[in-house]
Amino acid sequence: MNRIDRISAILIHLQSRRIVKASDLAERFEISLRTVYRDIRTLEEAGVPITGEPGIGYSILQGYHMPPIMFSLDEITALLTAEKLAGLLTDSITEKHLHSAMIKIRAVLGNSEKAAIESLDDKIAVLPNPYRKDEWRDSTILKDITSAIESKHIIEITYYSNHSLETNIRRLEPIGLWFQAGRWHLVAWCQLRKDYRNFRIDRVTEHKICPDTFKTIHPKLDQFIRKTAEERDLTEVILSLDSENYKLLGDQKLFMGYVSQKKNKDKVEITFLSPGLEGMAKWIMMMGPEVEIIRPDSLKKMVKTMASRFIEKLNDY
C-alpha cells in the first residue's frame, strides 16, 4: 500500500471508531509507530481535526466528515456478500437494518460501481440448510442481548439444556455473543450457577430484559474464549471413512470438534479435538461399521463397551 492510500485508510479507520491507539494503527497497517506519528501529523497539516493523548489514543473531533469515498470492486463484492450472509446468519431485524444500510451505500455509489453491484447481485446466493429451522431468526433475541450487553441489564431466559434434557429459568449478566459452527452463543455470568456459562441461542425458548442492572466488570469476550479454550481438556480423535460415507456426514462433523482432514487412498482421515469421548462414542455408534477409529484406544474401548451392552439388550428381546 502506497503512502497516500495508507493515509486515506488511516483517516477512514479513525472515523470508524471513537478512539484509536497508535499501536492499533501500527498493527493494522503493518508500519512502525514512528510512521504512524508521521502519518497523523500529515493529516493534521491537511486540516483534519485530530486530538490525541499519550497512552489513550487518537480521535477526530465530532462533526467532521470526510468527503464521499469510492469503493473498489473487491469492497463492493464483500459488502454484497455480507448483505446476503446476514439473511442466513443473523436475525430478521439485523437483516432488515443491514439491507437499509446497503440502500444508503448504493445511493452514494458512482455509476460504474452501481453497475458492478447490480451485475453481481444475482450471481451470489446464500441458501439455508433445508434440514434445520432456526425459529430464533424471527425473534428479537440477538437485538435484545446486544442492547443488554451495552446497557448492562440482566437478561432472564428460559433455556433447554441438552445435557439434562430439562428446561429451566436463568438470570444472566451478559458478556458477549459469538458465532461458531452455524450457531450463535451467548456468554454470560449465570446467577443460578454462580459461574460463567455458554448458552446456545437456538435453545432459548423465552427471554426478557430485566429492569435491574449489574455493576460487575466481567472479562472481555475474547479473553473469556481464550481462557475457556486453555482450560478445556480436549482429546485428539482421528476417524477414518471411505469417501462415499464421508460425504454423508455433511455439517455434522463441525459440531463434534472438527479440526482437519486428509485423503489417504480411498479413505478420508478426519481429526477432531473432543471435549468428551462419551458423546463422540455415541456419535460413532450411529455411523456403525462404516467408521474406523484410528485413535485414541480409550475411545475404541468405550465404543466396544457400548456395542456389547447394545447386543446384550437385543438378546433379551
PyMOL commands that set and color helices and strands:
alter all, ss='L'
color gray80, all
select helices_A, chain A and resi 3-15+22-29+33-45+73-89+92-107+111-121+135-138+141-151+201-203+221-231+243-247+252-256+277-290+297-316
alter helices_A, ss='H'
color red, helices_A
select strands_A, chain A and resi 50-53+57-60+153-161+166-180+183-190+195-200+204-213+235-242+258-264+267-274+291-295
alter strands_A, ss='S'
color yellow, strands_A
deselect
rebuild
show_as cartoon
